[in-house]
């Protein structure tokens, strides 16, 4: 009887250590860094591809970025990918970069958010306002933009008058026209020459497409 108890006890201990090993492996998997997914890449005929044919070297690359406040994938894209694109490509002579913050002007939240960003730009606080509005947990509105401006210590009277005015209405309509002409349906979206990348794309995917276009 003692031998039976001893054998059972050893089996329980062994099973416990096996369980710990499995848990340790699971923890390691959870802690591993996510790898950017190279997906949602479309050719001119808008068929998704995973591999690219060899292409001749292209001298100039055109990048057009469209995003806005309030869309599902735009928050991380606006906070991380857009600044990375600007930092990496805005001063490159061989890259033509256009970044469009493209609001639905029928949506008051988007309308006032973009207007607030443009008004803050007058005081060299474009990106501060841009990021704060993406990070806010409150619904976007004229009041929220006003409060964000106060938090950034913008001149209260001047900034408030700016967001109440029609000052940037024509600017936003012009951006909307560019998006319509390009065929933008859903954002965020990035056009790189004849390629289109949709969704919350990381900067790594932008770099890969540019390299593929140039046949590096």
Secondary structure as UniProt FT lines:
FT   HELIX           2..31
FT   STRAND          41..42
FT   TURN            44..45
FT   STRAND          61..67
FT   TURN            72..73
FT   HELIX           74..76
FT   HELIX           77..81
FT   HELIX           82..89
FT   TURN            90..91
FT   TURN            93..94
FT   STRAND          95..101
FT   TURN            105..106
FT   HELIX           108..121
FT   TURN            122..124
FT   HELIX           126..135
FT   HELIX           142..151
FT   TURN            152..153
FT   HELIX           156..164
FT   TURN            167..168
FT   HELIX           169..182
FT   STRAND          189..192
FT   TURN            193..194
FT   STRAND          195..198
FT   HELIX           203..213
FT   TURN            214..215
//
